[in-house]
Amino acid sequence: MSYGSTTHTAGAACRPAIRPGWSPATIGLMVLGFVVFWPLGLAMLAYILWGDRLPGLARQARAQWDANPVRRGFETGMTRNTGNAAFDDYRNRELDRLEEERARLDRMRAEFDDFLHELRRARDQEEFDRFMANRGRGPARGET
């Protein structure tokens, strides 16, 4: 297998084109990174030192994120029934009211954008008309 390509097989994971570790390719890329833009060199150095740990870190971060009870409560808090019918009805009415208010504000914003567009167009037309009127009044060619 060549290091310059990635291999995809049915049961195997995707292998990186450049593996972490001290090899001529990684050292060359690190030096090139420092020459071009020093943070690239630091990133390559970090990849050389800790790149073999990246898949495990990603799995750990995902597991920690999925296990976070605050995130789960935030995602389901607005749609979950509380068991109190009166409160659920109130919450649904308020959410509908807020959605209507948002739609009304979006319409107002669109109307204001149209107004500004027409205002700019009128100003541009006025400036163009003034240019055309003044264009003929300038000194004729050859006169100073």
NORTA-V364441 format. One record per helix or strand of 3 or more residues. SS is the DSSP state (helix for helix, strand for strand). FROM is the first residue (numbers start at 1). LEN is the number of residues. If there is no record, write none. Layout:
# NORTA-V364441
ss->{SS;SS}
from->{FROM;FROM}
len->{LEN;LEN}
This chain:
# NORTA-V364441
ss->{helix;helix;helix;helix}
from->{24;38;69;85}
len->{13;30;8;51}
